[in-house]
Amino acid sequence: MPSSTQRPDPPYRRIVADFHARILTGDLRPGDRMPSIRQIAQRWGVAVATATRAMAVLRDEGLVEAKVGSGTVVSARAGHRQQVSPATSSSPRQAGAPKRALNQRHVLGTAIEIADTEGLDAVSMRRLAAELGVGPMSLYRHVANKDELVTQMVDEVFGGPELPTPGPEGWRAKLELISRLQWELGRRHLWLSRAVSFTRPLLVPNMMAHTEWTLRALDGLGLPMTTRIREALTLHALVVTVALSMADEREAEQETGVTLTGWFLAQRERADELLGSGRFPLLATVPAETVSDLDGLFEYRLARHLDGFAAMLEEQS
């Protein structure tokens, strides 16, 4: 005789159901700020990964959204879904006909918009289908899964800027150009730094074209290909490292609702206490804006790296 005992819902579904009920009953209203991932994890006694999954489901259902400067808030669309029951809310939102003819460029553009606004974790096949107003199965004619989607997003982004041929005169000017171009891409698309890998590189034409251009910039210097490819990877790593700091700051703002300026203001009393103690006389003279100037940090690291590369070339000659 089959048992009538039902397996309990996984923890993330219980969290989703709780917030679902609070949103639909009006306890949480459009624009209200949601607890942070850490707060959810602490309140429910679950792992951060479980809390993250619960928030991702709520995003997929269109009930919450990330808002720069405010963190994750109840979506304005939630106000139009008062009649939706928790039992049916897990099915993808159908919006009838697509907003416009569905093609690969449209799919990628929408996915990039989601990632630019909310981060790469917010991109899912269900969320993308909801934004496009189609069923998730419609997307599989254009991309096989999320991994392939992210790969194509990276290729699309790297294909945006036009690489000059042959470019400015001299190896240093060329390396500065390609580095600043990639830095601008990283600033515009903060998720990009998390999507690339050096040990398992994405084999996409537009990203490979950047590497090829960098290798060609080192023509005529008498360098072996091993050195040239290491230089290309080092430059890219320089860009990615600073871009990751910028991405981390965006995530912190979205999760806490506190901007970097607000965070510094909150720390001012403690900072004044430490720096005024006389224990750190040199740190006390550092302008506050220098620490948070990631553009300045990028330019400094690029200049010092190229100074070292120039010294290496001089030694070899």
Secondary structure, DSSP 8 states (H G I E B T S, - for coil): ----------HHHHHHHHHHHHHHTTSS-TT-B---HHHHHHHHT--HHHHHHHHHHHHHTTSEEEETTTEEEE-GGGGG-TT--TTTTTS----SS-SS---HHHHHHHHHHHHHHH-GGG--HHHHHHHHTS-HHHHTTT-SSHHHHHHHHHHHHHTSS---SS-SSSHHHHHHHHHHHHHHHHHH-TTHHHH--SSS----HHHHHHHHHHHHHTTTS---HHHHHHHHHHHHHHHHHHHHHHHHHHHHHHHH---HHHHHHHHHHHHHHHHTTSS-TTGGGS-HHHHH-HHHHHHHHHHHHHHHHHHHHHHH-
